[in-house]
Amino acid sequence: MSADDTSEPADVIAAAVLEVPGVAALHGGTFGEVGTYLPGRRVAGVRTDETGTDVHVTVYYDAVVADVAERVRKAVGSITGTKVDVTIADVVPAGSKALDSA
């Protein structure tokens, strides 16, 4: 992500989600259907509209899923001020690099 990317709300949300302990990566969905389309690129795993935000993530196996989801909700909610739905789309072993399925 370049410095210019941070001006887009989806980029700010993505950066905040990736800082949450237990989150390995954002997840674009089985067919890459979860994302925000921006000029010339896409932010996988984040979908926003005026009613709320959907965030799809991959978490580490040793993380407590409910805790990770709640931390993601709080992190994103503090940015958007709207309802946040979190989907745990995949689980990977601790320490491994998660690959976005998009």
Secondary structure, DSSP 4 states (H G I P E B T S, - for coil): --GGGGGSHHHHHHHHHHTSTTEEEE---TTS-SEEEETTEEEETEEEETTEEEEEEEEETTS-HHHHHHHHHHHHHHHH-SEEEEEEEEEE-TTSPP----
